[in-house]
Amino acid sequence: MFIELEPVFNNIGEQKLFNFNIDLSGEEVDGVFPFKTPVVVAGVVKNSSGIVTLETDVNFRYEGFCDRCAEEIAKDFCFKFDHTLVLSLNNEENDDLMLIEDLHFELDPLVIEDIFLSLPTKILCSEDCAGLCLKCGKNLNHGVCDCKKEVDPRLAILQQLLEDN
């Protein structure tokens, strides 16, 4: 979606509301296509005292597999992103400001980048997911397995001391 920023930059107090969907069904994440439904984006670009800010609320459902136990999961995510927009930078190294080169601004690439940078590195079915047994592959969330726990050979002497007492 494109948004015209010229009126916002030129008029203090000006704001533009937006609401749109992004189709990310073709985007692959870790071998799956987790975006089965469109990403809902809503927000505002506003000029407050000469400072132009872009505020977005992004909502979507992520459908994939737990990174520990491989169970199918569907998680809803809600992210808020804020950016301060400028037409020129005095200091080239300022990561807090976003340089706008064209006042006919396309929001989609920025929102998509924000989403992918904000996704957790590991997506779990629950915070206390026990994962899979390394020997037999049983899902430890459904109960313990009968595999004998092996002690690290470097710590075997400590295990022996515990058994002697």
C-alpha positions as CSV (number, residue, x, y, z in Angstrom):
1,M,0.0,0.0,0.0
2,F,1.2,3.5,-0.9
3,I,0.7,6.5,1.3
4,E,1.2,10.1,0.4
5,L,3.5,11.7,3.0
6,E,3.8,15.2,1.6
7,P,0.8,16.6,3.4
8,V,2.0,15.1,6.7
9,F,5.5,16.5,6.4
10,N,4.2,19.9,5.4
11,N,1.5,20.4,8.0
12,I,2.0,20.2,11.7
13,G,-0.9,18.3,13.3
14,E,-1.7,16.5,10.0
15,Q,-2.3,12.7,10.2
16,K,-3.2,9.9,7.8
17,L,-4.9,6.7,9.0
18,F,-4.5,3.5,7.1
19,N,-5.8,0.0,7.2
20,F,-4.9,-2.8,4.8
21,N,-4.0,-6.5,4.5
22,I,-0.8,-8.1,3.2
23,D,-0.8,-11.5,1.6
24,L,2.3,-13.4,2.8
25,S,1.0,-16.9,1.9
26,G,4.0,-17.3,-0.5
27,E,6.6,-16.4,2.2
28,E,8.6,-19.4,3.5
29,V,9.9,-19.6,7.0
30,D,12.0,-22.6,8.1
31,G,10.6,-24.8,5.3
32,V,6.9,-24.0,5.9
33,F,4.5,-21.4,4.6
34,P,3.0,-20.2,8.0
35,F,0.9,-17.3,6.8
36,K,-2.4,-18.9,5.7
37,T,-4.5,-15.8,6.3
38,P,-3.6,-12.2,5.4
39,V,-1.7,-10.0,7.8
40,V,-3.9,-7.2,9.1
41,V,-2.2,-3.8,9.3
42,A,-3.6,-0.6,10.8
43,G,-2.0,2.6,11.8
44,V,-1.3,6.2,11.4
45,V,1.3,8.6,10.1
46,K,1.2,11.9,12.0
47,N,3.1,15.1,12.3
48,S,3.4,16.2,16.0
49,S,5.3,19.4,16.5
50,G,7.3,18.8,13.3
51,I,8.2,15.2,14.1
52,V,6.7,12.7,11.7
53,T,6.0,9.3,13.2
54,L,4.6,6.1,11.7
55,E,2.8,3.8,14.1
56,T,1.5,0.4,13.0
57,D,-0.4,-2.4,14.6
58,V,0.1,-5.7,12.9
59,N,-2.0,-8.8,13.6
60,F,-1.6,-12.3,12.0
61,R,-1.9,-16.0,12.6
62,Y,1.3,-18.1,12.3
63,E,0.6,-21.8,11.5
64,G,3.6,-24.1,11.6
65,F,5.4,-26.6,13.8
66,C,6.8,-26.3,17.3
67,D,10.6,-26.0,17.2
68,R,11.0,-28.5,20.1
69,C,8.3,-31.2,19.7
70,A,7.3,-30.8,16.0
71,E,3.5,-30.6,16.9
72,E,1.4,-28.5,14.6
73,I,0.7,-25.1,16.1
74,A,-1.3,-22.0,15.3
75,K,-0.3,-18.8,17.2
76,D,-1.7,-15.3,16.9
77,F,0.8,-12.5,17.0
78,C,0.1,-8.8,17.6
79,F,3.0,-6.4,17.1
80,K,3.3,-2.6,17.4
81,F,5.9,-0.8,15.4
82,D,6.9,2.8,15.6
83,H,9.2,4.7,13.2
84,T,10.3,8.3,13.1
85,L,10.5,9.5,9.5
86,V,12.8,12.1,8.2
87,L,13.6,13.6,4.8
88,S,17.3,14.0,5.4
89,L,19.9,12.8,7.9
90,N,22.8,14.8,9.3
91,N,24.3,11.8,10.9
92,E,24.5,8.8,8.5
93,E,24.7,6.3,11.4
94,N,21.4,7.1,13.2
95,D,19.3,3.9,13.3
96,D,16.5,5.5,15.2
97,L,15.4,7.6,12.2
98,M,14.1,6.3,8.9
99,L,15.1,8.2,5.8
100,I,12.3,8.7,3.4
101,E,13.5,9.2,-0.2
102,D,10.1,9.4,-1.9
103,L,7.0,11.1,-0.4
104,H,4.9,8.5,-2.3
105,F,5.8,5.9,0.3
106,E,5.2,2.1,0.0
107,L,4.4,0.6,3.4
108,D,4.4,-3.1,2.5
109,P,8.2,-3.7,2.5
110,L,8.7,-1.9,5.8
111,V,5.9,-3.8,7.5
112,I,7.1,-7.2,6.1
113,E,10.6,-6.4,7.4
114,D,9.3,-5.5,10.8
115,I,7.3,-8.7,11.0
116,F,10.3,-11.0,10.1
117,L,12.6,-9.1,12.5
118,S,10.1,-9.5,15.3
119,L,9.3,-13.2,14.9
120,P,10.8,-15.3,17.7
121,T,13.8,-17.4,16.7
122,K,12.1,-20.4,18.2
123,I,8.3,-20.8,18.0
124,L,7.0,-23.2,20.6
125,C,3.6,-24.8,21.3
126,S,4.0,-23.7,24.9
127,E,6.7,-22.0,27.0
128,D,7.2,-25.3,29.0
129,C,7.4,-27.6,25.9
130,A,9.5,-30.6,26.9
131,G,10.4,-31.5,23.3
132,L,11.3,-34.9,22.0
133,C,13.4,-37.8,23.6
134,L,16.8,-37.7,21.9
135,K,16.9,-41.5,21.8
136,C,13.4,-42.8,20.9
137,G,11.8,-39.6,19.6
138,K,8.7,-39.7,21.9
139,N,7.0,-36.4,22.5
140,L,7.8,-35.7,26.2
141,N,4.8,-33.5,26.5
142,H,2.6,-36.6,26.3
143,G,4.5,-38.5,29.0
144,V,8.0,-39.8,29.9
145,C,9.7,-42.4,27.8
146,D,11.4,-45.6,29.0
147,C,14.8,-44.7,27.7
148,K,17.7,-44.9,30.2
149,K,19.2,-41.5,30.8
150,E,22.9,-41.5,29.9
151,V,25.3,-39.6,32.0
152,D,27.9,-37.4,30.4
153,P,31.1,-39.5,30.6
154,R,32.9,-36.4,31.9
155,L,30.5,-36.3,34.9
156,A,30.3,-40.1,35.4
157,I,32.5,-39.9,38.5
158,L,30.1,-37.5,40.2
159,Q,27.2,-39.8,39.4
160,Q,29.1,-42.7,41.0
161,L,29.6,-40.6,44.1
162,L,25.9,-39.9,44.3
163,E,25.0,-43.6,44.0
164,D,27.5,-44.6,46.7
165,N,25.9,-42.3,49.2
